[in-house]
Amino acid sequence: MPASRLSRPAQPMPEFVRAALGRAKLMDRYRARPPYQRNDYLMWINKAKREATKQKRLDQMLAELKSGDVYMRMAWRPIR
């Protein structure tokens, strides 16, 4: 993810997020999202202080990727 195209610092992907995307078979959908969305999801998850909150946010991200038309609880459609 090129940092020059993001307005916020690039976020690292925690291993538990990578593993969850793999188990859910959603890595391709994650990678298909625009860089700002991928970074925002990771920042949102990384900023959580409690493990329960991290898991809740991860679950929301996975559900949104699975549905394909939601980003941070807002309607979203990929540009084609």
C-alpha positions in Angstrom: 0.0 0.0 0.0 1.8 3.1 -1.1 2.0 5.6 1.7 2.2 8.5 -0.7 -1.4 7.9 -1.8 -2.8 7.8 1.7 -3.6 10.8 3.9 -3.0 8.7 7.1 0.0 6.7 8.0 0.0 3.2 6.5 -1.1 0.6 9.1 0.5 -2.8 9.6 -1.8 -5.8 9.3 -1.7 -7.8 12.5 -1.3 -11.5 12.1 -4.7 -12.3 13.7 -6.3 -10.1 11.0 -4.4 -11.9 8.2 -5.3 -15.3 9.7 -9.0 -14.3 9.9 -9.1 -13.1 6.3 -7.5 -16.4 5.3 -9.9 -18.6 7.3 -12.9 -16.6 5.9 -11.5 -16.8 2.4 -11.9 -13.0 2.1 -8.3 -11.9 1.4 -9.1 -11.3 -2.3 -12.1 -9.1 -1.4 -9.9 -7.2 1.1 -7.2 -6.6 -1.5 -9.9 -5.5 -4.0 -10.9 -2.6 -1.8 -9.2 0.8 -2.3 -6.1 1.4 -0.3 -7.8 4.0 1.9 -10.4 1.5 3.0 -7.9 -1.2 3.7 -5.9 1.2 5.8 -8.9 2.6 7.6 -10.0 -0.9 8.6 -6.6 -1.7 10.0 -6.3 1.6 11.8 -9.7 1.1 13.3 -8.9 -2.4 14.5 -5.3 -1.5 15.7 -6.6 1.5 17.8 -8.9 -0.7 19.9 -7.5 -1.1 23.4 -9.5 -4.2 24.5 -9.2 -7.5 22.7 -13.0 -7.8 22.7 -13.3 -4.6 20.8 -10.6 -5.7 18.3 -12.6 -8.8 17.7 -15.9 -7.0 17.3 -14.3 -4.6 14.8 -12.7 -7.5 12.9 -16.0 -9.3 12.8 -17.6 -6.2 11.3 -14.9 -5.9 8.7 -15.3 -9.5 7.7 -19.1 -9.2 7.4 -18.7 -6.1 5.3 -16.2 -7.7 3.0 -18.4 -10.7 2.6 -21.5 -8.6 1.7 -19.3 -6.6 -0.7 -21.5 -3.5 -0.7 -20.7 -2.0 2.8 -17.8 0.0 4.1 -17.9 1.2 7.8 -21.6 0.6 7.9 -22.2 2.8 4.8 -23.4 1.7 1.4 -20.4 1.4 -0.9 -20.0 0.3 -4.6 -16.8 -0.4 -6.3 -15.9 1.8 -9.3 -15.8 -0.3 -12.4 
